[in-house]
Amino acid sequence: MMITEHEPVLVTQKFSVPVQKVWKAITNPDQMKAWFFENIPDFKPEVGFNTRFNVDSGEHHFMHLWEITEVIPGKRIVYNWRYEGYPGNSFVVFELFDEDKRTCLKLSHLGVASFPDDIPEFTRESCLGGWNYFIKNRLKTYLE
């Protein structure tokens, strides 16, 4: 089920590397640990794959629960993204577009508003800030 009661969080970034290099960075667990979450135990770009890992924000522990719901190799991957012990259900979509030896990545995070709004890490602003940091800073630095 796609949750669309509010605008999704959107982040777009261009990389001066081919699509396959970006695809590998967003789907290979060893590469993901280098720019995304260091403690991802495993990751497979396969529909039905599940993983879980904890992120400690200082005040809260967030057990991330991911399930891959869609994969078009080299083009698109979708995760169902939830947190154990918290209401809310969201989907994160990574889409890649080939632009003549460059790659445009479009990230959409849908359903952010379904999480409790009294927890600072779940606000739209926090989510947007986090994705901008991961995509425009960490991933860009990693790839280029």
N, C-alpha and C positions, 0 to 999 in steps of 0.2 A: 504494500500500500504506500503510495507516495503522499506525503503530507505537504500541502501547498497553501495553508491558510495565511501564510505570510511570505513576503519576498524571500527567496533563498539568499544565502550569503554567496557572493560571486567574487572570484579572484581570477584574473587572466594574466598570463606571463608568456613572453616570447623568449626562446632559447636559441642560441646560435649553434645548435647541434641537431643531428637527425632525429626523427621520431623514435627510432628503435632505441637510441641511447636514453631518451626521456622515459620511454616505456619500461626499460630495464630498471631505471632508477626508482620508478614508482611501484614496481612489482617484484623486484628481487629483494629478499629479506636482508641480505648482507648490505646492499646499497641503501635500503630504507633506513637501516640502523645508523648509517653515516649522516643522514640529513633530517630524518623524521623522528622516530622514537627509538632510542637505543635499546629499549628492553622488549621490542616485539619478539616473541619467542619463535614465531614462524609465520610465513605468509606464502600463499600459493594463489596465483591469479586464476582460480577455478571456481565456478558457481557452486555454492554450498560450503566452501571452505570457511571455517570458523577459527578465530583466535581471540585470546583475552590477555590483557596485561594491565598492570596497575601504573597509574601516574599520580605521584604525590605532589600536590600544589602547595604544601606547607600547612594549610588549614584543612584541606580535604584530601581524601584518597578517592581516586576515580578509577574503578575497574572498567576498562574499555572492553566492550563486547562488539566484535566486528564479524559480520557474515557477508561473504561476497554473493551478490545477487545477479550480477550481469557482467559478462566479459566479452568484448570484441577485441581480440589481440591486436595490439599496436594502435588502437583507436579509442577504446572506452572501457572503464572499469567502474563498477558501482558497489559500494559497501552499504549495508545496513549498519548504522553506528548508534550504539546505545551504551548506557552506563549501568552497571549492576547496582541495585539498591535505590535507583532514582527513576521516577517516571520520565517518559519522553522517548521518542523514537525518531531517528533521522536517517537520511541517506546522503552519502557523499559520492559525487560523480566526478571522475577525472576524464576529460575528453582531450584527445590530441589531434592536432591538425597540421598536416605537412605543408610548409610554406617555402618550397624551393631550398632545401638543405637547412632550413630553420624549422622550428617547431613552436606552435602556439598551444599552450596548455590552458584549458578553461576548467576551473574547479567550481562546482556548485555544491553547496551544503544546504539541503532542504530539510525542514522540520525542526530547525533550531528553536523556534518559539514553543515547541512542545515540552521543552525541559523547564524545570522550576526557575522562575525569574528572580527568586530571592537568593540565588547562588551566583556570585559575581562571575565565575568561570563559564556559566551558561548563558550570559547575555549575548545578544547579537554583536555588540561592540567587541567583546572579548573574543568571540568566535572569529570575527573578521580580522581582528588584530593577530590572532594565532595563525590563521591561514595565510595572511600577508607575510608574516614572519617565515613560516615554513616554505612557501612557494617562491616569494620574491627575494628572500634573503638566503635561507639555508639551501634550498634546491638549486637556485641560480648559481650560488657560490660553488656548490658541489659539482655541477655540470660544466661550468665554464671556468 
